[in-house]
Every structure is written in C-alpha cells, then in structure tokens.
Amino acid sequence: MTDIRELRPPTSLHESDRAPRFRPPGPRALQWMIVVLLVAGGVSFVVKGADQPADPYLTEPGRERVAGFGEIAYRLNRLPNAIRCALLAQTPEQQAKGMMNQPGFSGYDGMLFLFNSEISATFHMRDTPLPLSIAWFDSGGRFISATDMEPCIGRSDCPTHKAAAPFRYALEAPRGSLPSLGIGEGAVVSVGGPCA
C-alpha cells in the first residue's frame, strides 16, 4: 500500500528552492558605479576634445578658417561703425594663391591683398571657380577703381585685370557685393587689427 503523504506535493519550499530576490546594491557598490561613470565621462570628454584641430583658431560664428590665410579687420568711411572682416593675403605665396580652387569665402566678406608699398600688378582668375569683384585702394586707403572678374578654369591664357593707378590694397569679394560693403567712388578704407 502506498502512503498518501508521499504523493502530495510539498507544502513548503526550502530556502534554497526559492527564486532569488533582488537586493539593491549597497553603499559601497553605488560608490564604485559612480566612480566608473565619472571616469568614463572624463575619458569621453578628453577623447572628443582631442579631435579638434591641432591649431585651434577662434572665428566668429559663420566663419571658418581657410588653411594658409589669416584674417584682418577693415572699415570704410561710408560705414564707419561697421568693422568688417576679410581673409588676409599678405605674403607672396598667399597673394599668388588668392582664391584659386576655393569654393567660397568661408563667411568672410572677401580677401584683402595687403602689399608693403604701392604696386602696379595685375590679377587673374586662373582656377578660381566663383565670379568675383575686385576693388583697389592707394596707400591712403582711397578708392582707385573696381572691376568684375569671370572664372577661368583649366586655362593658361586667363585675362588679367589691372587697377587704374598704383595701389597698396586690393579687396576681392563675391561678384556684385562691393556696393553693399560700402565700396565705390569716394570710399576710403582703413585696414588693421583683429576681426570683431
């Protein structure tokens, strides 16, 4: 004969048969979790900061540094309270390159060519993809003349453009933008200092 007690399921489970209960981490474990998160955050901050340029250069919002060129502030007598900003072509290498193969002015008004003294040189648009206007100024900053220049891509016989008189400064800007910059007959430019 079989004992009825043997067929019944056990009425209580032993402690080892129960499902494990969740226990919140103790204070020591919480401290380690905080340390790990802080270290991970610090490492990601350093790594993200490390992918910045080797030579950081602060510019106004909307402007981007153009490799190989500095920047310079200028003012015009017609807009005396407006400090404008242009890319600076001051060395012979910068002046020879100018806007060649550049898609735009990267948020600057244009490119200012600064010479040590008045010269009579010509400008060309060889391998310059965007149409430009150029204005020339004498040593006193007085406007001499201006002209529009068409792109000349992949040719060695590009037309040249010359000022009406010797000049010390030349400003290249997007075609048609000279009037909005205050440049034209009677304009006087003063050049120098950092951009605002």
BALUM-14278 format. One record per residue: chain; y, z, x of N, C-alpha, C in turn. Coordinates in Angstrom, 3 decimals, padded with zeros to 6 digits. Atoms other than C-alpha are relative to their C-alpha. Layout:
BEGIN
(site "A",(Y,Z,X),(Y,Z,X),(Y,Z,X))
...
% end
This chain:
BEGIN
(site "A",(-001.166,000.000,000.816),(000.000,000.000,000.000),(001.245,000.000,000.872))
(site "A",(-001.235,000.123,-000.773),(003.471,-000.895,001.180),(001.004,001.014,-000.483))
(site "A",(-001.023,-000.993,000.333),(006.142,001.650,001.308),(001.260,-000.730,-000.443))
(site "A",(-001.195,000.649,000.560),(009.148,000.631,-000.859),(001.186,000.185,000.929))
(site "A",(-001.146,-000.241,-000.892),(011.582,002.087,001.639),(000.074,-001.043,001.109))
(site "A",(000.002,000.990,-001.073),(010.510,-000.490,004.209),(000.600,-001.316,-000.437))
(site "A",(-000.523,001.276,000.467),(011.625,-003.447,002.026),(001.492,000.035,-000.316))
(site "A",(-001.424,-000.090,000.339),(015.070,-002.180,001.248),(000.850,-000.305,001.232))
(site "A",(-000.901,000.205,-001.145),(017.934,-003.379,003.418),(000.632,001.322,000.368))
(site "A",(-000.623,-001.254,-000.407),(019.518,-000.663,005.418),(001.307,000.208,-000.739))
(site "A",(-001.198,-000.319,000.760),(022.295,001.036,003.569),(001.202,000.213,000.896))
(site "A",(-001.143,-000.176,-000.898),(024.441,001.686,006.594),(-000.293,-000.711,001.298))
(site "A",(000.143,000.700,-001.276),(025.075,-000.242,009.789),(000.287,000.964,001.129))
(site "A",(-000.319,-000.788,-001.181),(025.011,001.285,013.159),(001.340,-000.458,000.542))
(site "A",(-001.317,000.302,-000.595),(028.326,001.314,015.095),(-000.068,-001.305,000.799))
(site "A",(000.120,001.203,-000.828),(027.033,-001.473,017.382),(-000.169,-001.263,-000.843))
(site "A",(000.196,001.161,000.863),(026.269,-003.790,014.406),(001.274,-000.445,-000.699))
(site "A",(-001.233,000.353,000.706),(029.821,-003.809,013.026),(000.783,-001.060,000.768))
(site "A",(-000.871,000.998,-000.644),(032.257,-006.702,013.705),(001.077,000.726,000.792))
(site "A",(-001.013,-000.687,-000.798),(034.701,-005.827,016.466),(001.339,000.015,-000.723))
(site "A",(-001.318,-000.121,000.618),(038.069,-004.609,015.229),(001.057,-000.393,001.016))
(site "A",(-001.122,000.362,-000.884),(041.360,-005.972,016.641),(000.754,001.259,000.370))
(site "A",(-000.805,-001.116,-000.474),(043.158,-003.481,018.747),(001.253,-000.567,000.636))
(site "A",(-001.227,000.504,-000.635),(046.813,-004.127,019.600),(000.012,000.404,001.468))
(site "A",(-000.040,-000.337,-001.417),(047.498,-004.262,023.334),(000.810,001.273,000.226))
(site "A",(-000.686,-001.237,-000.337),(048.557,-001.043,024.884),(001.293,-000.273,000.741))
(site "A",(-001.278,000.169,-000.682),(051.915,-000.470,026.593),(-000.137,-000.681,001.361))
(site "A",(000.210,000.590,-001.330),(050.513,-001.450,029.984),(-000.212,-001.512,-000.113))
(site "A",(000.260,001.429,000.199),(049.230,-004.806,028.694),(001.275,-000.726,-000.429))
(site "A",(-001.264,000.610,000.422),(052.580,-005.520,026.983),(000.945,-000.197,001.189))
(site "A",(-000.849,000.122,-001.183),(054.408,-004.882,030.237),(-000.429,-001.198,000.845))
(site "A",(000.482,001.131,-000.787),(052.196,-007.388,032.054),(000.316,-001.333,-000.684))
(site "A",(-000.315,001.233,000.741),(052.705,-010.001,029.310),(001.476,-000.365,000.172))
(site "A",(-001.441,000.242,-000.174),(056.497,-009.625,029.600),(000.275,-000.497,001.410))
(site "A",(-000.190,000.431,-001.398),(056.341,-009.930,033.400),(-000.449,-001.448,000.171))
(site "A",(000.527,001.362,-000.126),(054.210,-013.100,033.157),(000.962,-001.001,-000.658))
(site "A",(-000.939,000.897,000.687),(056.614,-014.682,030.617),(001.305,-000.152,000.784))
(site "A",(-001.232,000.081,-000.793),(059.667,-013.831,032.740),(-000.196,-000.840,001.252))
(site "A",(000.275,000.789,-001.207),(058.081,-015.271,035.875),(-000.138,-001.478,-000.364))
(site "A",(000.169,001.393,000.425),(057.057,-018.464,034.016),(001.350,-000.616,-000.368))
(site "A",(-001.335,000.499,000.344),(060.580,-018.827,032.612),(000.850,-000.236,001.232))
(site "A",(-000.771,000.161,-001.237),(062.147,-018.305,036.034),(-000.457,-001.204,000.798))
(site "A",(000.533,001.156,-000.732),(059.846,-020.862,037.651),(000.432,-001.299,-000.667))
(site "A",(-000.406,001.232,000.683),(060.594,-023.475,034.973),(001.502,-000.247,000.147))
(site "A",(-001.448,000.151,-000.196),(064.339,-022.823,035.343),(000.286,-000.570,001.386))
(site "A",(-000.201,000.484,-001.368),(064.157,-023.349,039.115),(-000.476,-001.439,000.123))
(site "A",(000.531,001.357,-000.093),(061.992,-026.470,038.778),(000.920,-000.978,-000.718))
(site "A",(-000.900,000.890,000.743),(064.288,-028.005,036.128),(001.318,-000.176,000.751))
(site "A",(-001.232,000.109,-000.782),(067.350,-027.219,038.242),(-000.198,-000.807,001.260))
(site "A",(000.268,000.723,-001.239),(065.671,-028.775,041.272),(-000.035,-001.506,-000.198))
(site "A",(000.027,001.450,000.175),(065.514,-032.221,039.665),(001.394,-000.599,-000.158))
(site "A",(-001.366,000.503,000.027),(069.303,-032.565,039.775),(000.273,-000.778,001.283))
(site "A",(-000.269,000.768,-001.215),(070.941,-034.887,042.352),(000.166,000.909,001.214))
(site "A",(-000.143,-000.773,-001.231),(070.930,-033.739,045.957),(001.464,000.287,000.285))
(site "A",(-001.432,-000.161,-000.217),(074.712,-034.172,045.982),(000.683,000.098,-001.355))
(site "A",(-000.583,-000.087,001.340),(075.925,-032.812,042.628),(001.489,-000.293,000.034))
(site "A",(-001.379,000.451,000.049),(079.281,-034.216,041.588),(000.470,000.164,-001.432))
(site "A",(-000.459,-000.264,001.358),(081.182,-032.935,038.593),(000.961,-001.082,-000.445))
(site "A",(-000.897,000.987,000.577),(082.843,-035.505,036.388),(000.300,000.415,-001.430))
(site "A",(-000.344,-000.243,001.391),(084.485,-035.486,033.005),(-001.140,-000.492,-000.889))
(site "A",(001.013,000.514,000.917),(082.176,-035.908,030.022),(000.258,-001.482,-000.267))
(site "A",(-000.128,001.435,000.216),(081.518,-039.600,029.533),(000.096,-000.785,001.296))
(site "A",(-000.049,000.679,-001.300),(081.926,-040.397,033.246),(-001.274,000.291,000.770))
(site "A",(001.151,-000.163,-000.866),(079.061,-040.944,035.605),(000.381,-000.453,001.400))
(site "A",(-000.294,000.366,-001.384),(079.257,-041.035,039.358),(-000.608,-001.360,000.307))
(site "A",(000.483,001.296,-000.443),(078.908,-044.528,040.829),(-000.264,000.120,001.492))
(site "A",(000.404,-000.174,-001.395),(076.997,-044.466,044.117),(000.898,-000.810,000.927))
(site "A",(-000.794,000.676,-001.017),(079.158,-045.296,047.106),(001.501,000.021,-000.237))
(site "A",(-001.428,-000.021,000.319),(082.540,-044.689,045.414),(000.443,001.416,-000.360))
(site "A",(-000.610,-001.242,000.437),(084.831,-041.716,044.954),(000.790,-000.259,-001.272))
(site "A",(-000.883,000.169,001.157),(087.385,-041.209,042.208),(001.391,000.460,000.395))
(site "A",(-001.387,-000.347,-000.299),(091.158,-040.900,042.182),(000.812,-000.002,-001.292))
(site "A",(-000.886,-000.075,001.167),(093.813,-039.912,039.665),(001.200,-000.917,000.219))
(site "A",(-001.240,000.785,-000.072),(096.796,-042.100,038.856),(000.771,000.193,-001.295))
(site "A",(-000.893,-000.089,001.168),(099.768,-042.061,036.488),(000.868,-001.235,-000.045))
(site "A",(-000.938,001.107,000.174),(102.024,-044.719,035.078),(001.261,000.514,-000.656))
(site "A",(-001.283,-000.461,000.534),(105.702,-044.299,034.296),(000.096,-000.162,-001.514))
(site "A",(-000.057,000.218,001.451),(105.127,-045.595,030.757),(-000.760,001.068,-000.770))
(site "A",(000.776,-001.084,000.610),(102.643,-042.818,030.037),(000.016,001.171,000.980))
(site "A",(-000.135,-000.977,-001.084),(103.961,-040.038,032.330),(-000.868,001.250,-000.139))
(site "A",(000.796,-001.213,000.183),(101.924,-037.221,030.816),(-001.498,-000.253,000.045))
(site "A",(001.424,000.342,000.006),(098.618,-039.081,030.964),(-000.496,-000.179,001.427))
(site "A",(000.650,000.166,-001.297),(096.577,-038.534,034.106),(-001.237,-000.841,-000.240))
(site "A",(001.113,000.931,000.154),(094.195,-041.460,034.325),(-000.944,000.176,001.187))
(site "A",(000.983,-000.149,-001.071),(091.084,-041.692,036.487),(-000.698,-001.331,000.251))
(site "A",(000.647,001.255,-000.376),(089.650,-044.640,038.396),(-000.985,000.242,001.135))
(site "A",(000.852,000.017,-001.182),(086.852,-045.301,040.818),(000.882,-000.389,001.183))
(site "A",(-000.822,000.248,-001.178),(088.267,-045.417,044.356),(-000.741,-000.880,001.001))
(site "A",(000.502,000.883,-001.057),(087.627,-048.328,046.746),(001.023,000.064,001.126))
(site "A",(-000.962,-000.246,-001.081),(089.293,-047.228,049.983),(-000.479,-000.532,001.343))
(site "A",(000.516,000.496,-001.276),(087.014,-048.227,052.849),(-000.217,-001.513,-000.101))
(site "A",(000.279,001.446,000.044),(086.482,-051.884,053.843),(-001.326,-000.327,-000.693))
(site "A",(001.298,000.236,000.647),(082.843,-051.603,052.703),(000.114,000.132,-001.521))
(site "A",(-000.191,-000.187,001.441),(083.836,-050.256,049.281),(000.808,-001.157,-000.584))
(site "A",(-000.854,001.083,000.499),(086.519,-052.924,048.911),(-000.746,-001.326,-000.031))
(site "A",(000.783,001.235,-000.006),(084.111,-055.715,049.859),(-001.001,-000.014,-001.157))
(site "A",(000.979,-000.087,001.091),(081.582,-054.491,047.282),(000.672,-000.028,-001.361))
(site "A",(-000.699,-000.046,001.281),(084.004,-053.689,044.456),(-000.952,000.166,-001.170))
(site "A",(000.821,-000.091,001.216),(082.388,-054.252,041.061),(-001.196,-000.943,000.022))
(site "A",(001.162,000.890,-000.092),(079.668,-056.581,042.356),(-001.248,000.710,-000.525))
(site "A",(001.270,-000.484,000.565),(076.435,-056.073,040.395),(000.133,001.312,-000.778))
(site "A",(-000.206,-001.208,000.809),(077.967,-053.205,038.391),(000.068,-000.390,-001.476))
(site "A",(-000.027,000.349,001.426),(077.316,-053.256,034.614),(001.240,000.490,-000.737))
(site "A",(-001.194,-000.541,000.646),(080.491,-051.302,033.839),(000.661,001.018,000.903))
(site "A",(-000.781,-000.955,-000.786),(082.962,-048.667,034.998),(-000.475,001.445,-000.172))
(site "A",(000.617,-001.331,000.146),(080.769,-045.677,034.002),(000.965,001.048,-000.542))
(site "A",(-000.910,-000.944,000.636),(083.508,-044.073,031.893),(001.360,000.107,000.665))
(site "A",(-001.308,000.014,-000.674),(086.390,-044.641,034.357),(000.856,-001.117,-000.588))
(site "A",(-000.906,001.040,000.495),(089.492,-046.681,033.470),(-000.204,-001.318,000.724))
(site "A",(000.151,001.191,-000.818),(088.778,-049.114,036.276),(-000.309,000.397,001.423))
(site "A",(000.192,-000.269,-001.422),(088.538,-049.376,040.042),(001.316,-000.266,000.710))
(site "A",(-001.261,000.096,-000.730),(091.582,-048.723,042.222),(-000.293,-000.298,001.464))
(site "A",(000.116,000.371,-001.406),(091.708,-050.502,045.582),(001.242,000.522,000.703))
(site "A",(-001.099,-000.634,-000.733),(093.846,-048.487,047.996),(-000.036,-000.479,001.444))
(site "A",(-000.093,000.525,-001.361),(094.986,-050.137,051.247),(000.996,000.836,000.796))
(site "A",(-000.870,-000.811,-000.867),(096.701,-048.476,054.245),(001.436,-000.488,000.026))
(site "A",(-001.345,000.588,000.026),(099.673,-050.831,054.047),(-000.046,-001.225,-000.904))
(site "A",(-000.030,001.186,000.855),(100.803,-053.865,052.077),(-000.740,-001.147,000.677))
(site "A",(000.772,001.134,-000.516),(098.497,-056.849,052.493),(000.136,-001.177,-000.957))
(site "A",(000.077,001.193,000.848),(098.113,-060.379,051.158),(-001.445,-000.469,000.038))
(site "A",(001.428,000.345,000.046),(094.412,-060.623,050.329),(-000.322,-000.595,-001.360))
(site "A",(000.437,000.569,001.274),(092.521,-062.451,047.628),(-001.202,000.781,-000.521))
(site "A",(001.142,-000.622,000.662),(089.978,-061.123,045.154),(-000.849,-001.103,-000.618))
(site "A",(000.912,000.939,000.654),(086.909,-062.921,043.816),(-000.946,000.785,-000.910))
(site "A",(000.905,-000.631,000.972),(084.338,-062.211,041.108),(-001.460,-000.314,000.302))
(site "A",(001.370,000.342,-000.378),(081.184,-063.106,043.044),(-000.962,001.117,-000.413))
(site "A",(001.046,-000.909,000.485),(078.150,-061.459,041.406),(000.548,001.186,-000.786))
(site "A",(-000.593,-001.026,000.877),(080.410,-059.443,039.097),(-000.264,-000.434,-001.433))
(site "A",(000.464,000.469,001.301),(078.843,-059.603,035.632),(000.963,000.163,-001.175))
(site "A",(-000.877,-000.201,001.148),(081.760,-058.464,033.467),(001.391,-000.572,000.263))
(site "A",(-001.353,000.533,-000.172),(085.142,-060.107,032.888),(000.991,001.133,000.256))
(site "A",(-000.950,-001.036,-000.400),(087.998,-058.162,034.475),(001.430,-000.504,-000.074))
(site "A",(-001.422,000.256,-000.233),(091.766,-057.961,034.591),(000.353,000.768,001.258))
(site "A",(-000.430,-000.676,-001.214),(093.487,-057.062,037.843),(001.522,000.046,000.023))
(site "A",(-001.451,-000.168,-000.152),(096.993,-055.709,038.468),(000.265,000.450,001.430))
(site "A",(-000.371,-000.349,-001.373),(098.701,-055.463,041.859),(001.318,000.759,000.003))
(site "A",(-001.194,-000.834,-000.121),(101.341,-052.910,042.923),(000.403,000.078,001.470))
(site "A",(-000.471,-000.094,-001.387),(103.526,-052.647,046.038),(-000.081,001.440,000.506))
(site "A",(000.075,-001.342,-000.608),(103.872,-049.613,048.364),(000.720,001.058,-000.824))
(site "A",(-000.727,-000.932,000.852),(106.354,-048.016,045.969),(-000.658,000.193,-001.355))
(site "A",(000.719,-000.114,001.272),(103.847,-048.382,043.119),(000.514,-000.931,-001.075))
(site "A",(-000.579,000.909,000.997),(105.908,-051.091,041.388),(-000.937,-001.173,-000.295))
(site "A",(000.837,001.106,000.454),(104.000,-053.688,039.355),(000.473,-001.312,000.611))
(site "A",(-000.319,001.317,-000.566),(103.853,-057.099,041.061),(-000.434,-001.099,-000.955))
(site "A",(000.536,001.036,000.892),(101.592,-059.248,038.905),(-001.391,000.415,-000.458))
(site "A",(001.342,-000.270,000.526),(098.314,-059.343,036.999),(-000.632,-001.317,-000.414))
(site "A",(000.712,001.181,000.478),(095.662,-061.857,036.028),(-001.360,000.417,-000.550))
(site "A",(001.358,-000.200,000.495),(092.346,-062.131,034.219),(-000.963,-000.749,000.911))
(site "A",(000.995,000.605,-000.887),(089.177,-062.953,036.153),(-001.323,-000.128,-000.749))
(site "A",(001.277,000.280,000.657),(085.953,-064.524,034.876),(-001.168,000.335,000.928))
(site "A",(001.180,-000.249,-000.830),(082.456,-063.504,036.081),(-000.426,-001.256,000.758))
(site "A",(000.501,001.107,-000.818),(080.942,-065.668,038.808),(-001.320,000.466,000.609))
(site "A",(001.322,-000.507,-000.373),(077.215,-065.074,039.155),(-000.787,-001.069,000.757))
(site "A",(000.913,000.861,-000.743),(074.943,-066.600,041.783),(000.646,-001.226,000.613))
(site "A",(-000.692,001.145,-000.620),(077.562,-068.937,043.262),(000.741,000.471,001.235))
(site "A",(-000.764,-000.340,-001.199),(079.236,-069.003,046.659),(001.410,-000.589,-000.053))
(site "A",(-001.318,000.651,000.111),(082.232,-071.087,045.510),(000.847,000.614,-001.124))
(site "A",(-000.757,-000.669,001.063),(083.799,-068.490,043.197),(001.508,-000.136,000.257))
(site "A",(-001.457,000.085,-000.186),(087.544,-068.888,042.579),(000.567,001.322,000.498))
(site "A",(-000.668,-001.200,-000.499),(089.890,-066.439,044.283),(001.278,000.231,-000.795))
(site "A",(-001.184,-000.408,000.753),(092.806,-064.547,042.731),(000.930,000.741,000.956))
(site "A",(-000.958,-000.549,-000.958),(095.984,-063.598,044.585),(001.215,000.545,-000.738))
(site "A",(-001.226,-000.589,000.558),(098.967,-061.365,043.819),(001.195,-000.898,000.318))
(site "A",(-001.220,000.788,-000.206),(102.443,-062.879,043.576),(000.751,000.413,001.261))
(site "A",(-000.670,-000.508,-001.210),(103.539,-060.811,046.633),(-000.956,000.965,000.693))
(site "A",(000.851,-000.991,-000.658),(102.017,-058.454,049.232),(-000.096,001.282,-000.839))
(site "A",(000.274,-001.174,000.837),(100.501,-055.354,047.617),(-000.678,001.079,000.825))
(site "A",(000.724,-001.118,-000.608),(099.159,-051.932,048.547),(-001.105,000.523,-000.919))
(site "A",(000.972,-000.476,000.982),(097.282,-051.067,045.335),(-000.417,-001.169,-000.893))
(site "A",(000.492,000.959,000.992),(095.106,-053.200,043.076),(-000.909,000.778,-000.952))
(site "A",(000.827,-000.680,001.004),(093.541,-051.966,039.846),(-000.761,-001.038,-000.797))
(site "A",(000.859,000.830,000.844),(090.592,-053.777,038.302),(-000.415,000.836,-001.197))
(site "A",(000.336,-000.698,001.241),(089.884,-052.869,034.694),(-000.697,-001.000,-000.929))
(site "A",(000.607,000.934,000.946),(087.929,-054.320,031.758),(001.046,-000.999,-000.507))
(site "A",(-000.924,001.063,000.398),(089.488,-057.607,030.709),(000.740,000.352,-001.285))
(site "A",(-000.846,-000.254,001.160),(092.394,-057.154,028.305),(000.454,001.434,-000.160))
(site "A",(-000.322,-001.424,000.182),(092.743,-053.396,028.849),(001.284,000.439,000.704))
(site "A",(-001.189,-000.426,-000.747),(095.846,-053.383,031.094),(001.128,000.500,-000.905))
(site "A",(-001.076,-000.520,000.857),(098.395,-053.050,028.242),(-000.285,001.394,-000.557))
(site "A",(000.320,-001.323,000.542),(096.549,-050.070,026.772),(000.075,001.085,001.072))
(site "A",(-000.141,-000.947,-001.103),(096.672,-048.424,030.211),(001.467,000.184,000.400))
(site "A",(-001.426,-000.085,-000.330),(100.464,-048.921,030.326),(000.392,-000.886,001.162))
(site "A",(-000.243,000.872,-001.151),(100.302,-051.698,032.926),(000.574,-001.326,-000.472))
(site "A",(-000.670,001.255,000.289),(102.669,-054.653,032.788),(001.353,-000.002,000.692))
(site "A",(-001.336,000.129,-000.597),(106.167,-055.745,033.744),(000.766,001.315,-000.116))
(site "A",(-000.773,-001.230,-000.030),(108.260,-052.723,034.770),(-000.825,001.261,000.210))
(site "A",(000.861,-001.187,-000.198),(105.265,-050.406,035.251),(000.083,000.461,001.460))
(site "A",(000.054,-000.604,-001.335),(105.237,-048.045,038.235),(-001.160,000.988,000.002))
(site "A",(001.176,-000.866,-000.100),(102.038,-046.346,039.336),(000.196,000.999,001.121))
(site "A",(000.090,-000.990,-001.073),(101.703,-043.125,041.303),(-001.455,000.392,000.124))
(site "A",(001.423,-000.137,-000.274),(098.355,-042.554,042.938),(-000.264,001.247,000.838))
(site "A",(000.439,-001.102,-000.845),(096.591,-039.481,044.281),(-000.442,001.208,-000.790))
(site "A",(000.466,-001.251,000.588),(094.915,-036.209,043.570),(-001.318,-000.161,-000.723))
(site "A",(001.275,000.037,000.723),(091.752,-035.281,041.743),(000.202,-000.403,-001.456))
(site "A",(-000.046,000.322,001.427),(090.957,-036.551,038.298),(000.006,001.274,-000.805))
(site "A",(-000.083,-001.202,000.861),(091.707,-034.096,035.492),(-001.352,000.271,-000.613))
% end
